[in-house]
Amino acid sequence: MGSDETSGGGEPGNQRPHVCVVACGGTIASEPGDDGAAPAKTGADLVSAVPGVETYATVSAREVCSQPGFDVRWRDVFATAAAAREAVEEGADGIVVTHGTDTLADTAYALDVLTDLPAPVVVTGAQRRLDEPSSDVPANLTLAVRAAADDRFARGVHVAFDDELHAGRDVVKGHSNALSTMTSPASAPVATFTRAASDLVREPRRRVMVDPLCGPEGPIDPSDPTAAADRVPEVPVVHSGTGATAAGIERALAADVGGIVIEGTGLGNATAAIGDAVAEAVEEVPVVVAGRPAGPTEPVYGTPGGAVTLADHGVVFAGNLPAAKARVGLALGLAAGVGREDLPRVFGRS
């Protein structure tokens, strides 16, 4: 990944933590252009633009990619995991990942199931560029560095946004434009921050790593991002709603996908047409069912598409993960060779 560009360092004897910013693009790094805004700033540019971060840590930066949040690739996710691990091995006390908000929650969850580092890993981004009025870049980057410099948050991956710290597993982007976009609708923030202090609200849920469940081909190795990405199968999300038919499942099976996620309604229910199609689909690929809008999945209702019937067909329920994250969990579980009998454990189910 190359050497870091370092800012700060303090006077001799200063024991400020070393935080490494792993830059991935996004609005936080974007600049305006004739063809629309696009990522252009490096991690070092961001650190230089927000000198207040040096109050909390010695900060370095390294580049992984410069992608908009809506076009992050699996190889970018694995490269980010590898860069974070490499930085910690080289002495970083904490990691900040700067990322586009559109898929920030997906990447935070992916890093949470892929990485097990003895240092805080904090993902952040922005809704407004540095050049825009009321930019949230300075506040969010400073918040992320503060959290990454705090070893209370060394357990799992977190997301820092708008004075709150969320667990990577639980956070979602809740609004397309609002500065307070990151929320944990099925739980609560892990911590809240003021100018001078932080308040620990709750402990994160138990983490689930995919490597301990991996198949005979061995765990995913992020140090070769392209090879790791090649192991990830296609996993489409099929939406259930008023009048939804089996067409989405039929197209998925015809495309030879690795698995299917059903975005059900309520506690994890679907239309009768989808329920009937699931009965056949589970014979070919794993099927995971998520509910909506937020909260747990639970088999309560019968009828052909009810969750009781889907459970009888052999689906795996996603717990309180939304469909987008269930897709990430299933894809990474399959990439790691997790067998069908262990797939429920990926979603926190014994």
C-alpha positions, 0 to 999 in steps of 0.5 A: 500500500506504500508509506503513509503521509503523516501530519502532526506528531507533537513534541518529543514525549507526546503520547498522542495515538497514531491514527491512519486515515484510509481513503476510499473517495466519496463526497467527503473527497469530492470536488465540483466539475463540469460533469458533476462532482467526483472524488478528487481529494486524497486522504492527506488532502482531507487531513490537511484541510481539517487541522483540528484532527491533530488535537486528538492524534498524530494522523497519517493517510494512505489511499485505497481507491477514489470511488463514489459511494454508489460504485464501490466494488468488492475489490475496494472493500477487500483492499480497505480491509488489507490497508487497515490491517497493514496500518495496524501492523505498522503501528497505527493505534486506530483506523479511519476509513473515509468513504461515500455515504451511499454504500458506507453502511454496507462497507462498514458491515463488510469490514466488521465481518472480515477484520479482527484488529486490536484497534478501533476501525471507524468509517466516516463520510460526508453529505456535503463537500468541503466547498459547500455551505455547512459542509459536514466534512470537518466535523465528521472527520474530527469525530472519526479521529476522536473515536479511532483514538479511543481504545474503548471502541476497539471492539468491532467496526464503527461509523462516526457521523453527526456527533454519533458513533454507530455499530457497523452492523447496525447502521443504515443510511436513513436519508438521501440528503440530511446531515444526520443520515446515519442511524441505527433504527433497530437499536441505538448509537453506541456513543454520542459526542459533544465538543469535549466529551463522549458518552457510551450509550450501549455495548455493541452486539456480539460480532459474527466473523465469517472466517471461523465458519469458512469452508475447506478452501480457507478464509478470504485473504484481503491482501489480494483484493482481486482474488478475494473479489473473484470468490464473491458470488452474485447475490440479488435482492428480490423485493416483495410487495403488493402484487409481487410475482415470482419473476425476480426469483426465476430470473435469479435462478436462470442467471446462476446466482450464488444465493438470493435475498428476499426483502420481505415485509414486516417480520419477514413475509412475502407474497404467495407467489414468492413463497411458492417460488422459494420452495423450489429456489432453496433446492438450488441456492441458499435463500435469506429473508429480511424484513422491513422497514426495521426490526427483527424477523420472526416466523409468526404468520402462516399462508403460502408467503408467511414467515412460518411457511418460508421457514418450513421451506428452509430459508435463513432469516436475517435477524435485524439486518436489512436486505442490503446488509443481508446481501453483504452477509450472504455474499461474504459467507458464501465467498468464505465457503460457509456451509448451509448448516452454518449460514444462520450463524452469519446472521446471529442465529444459532 
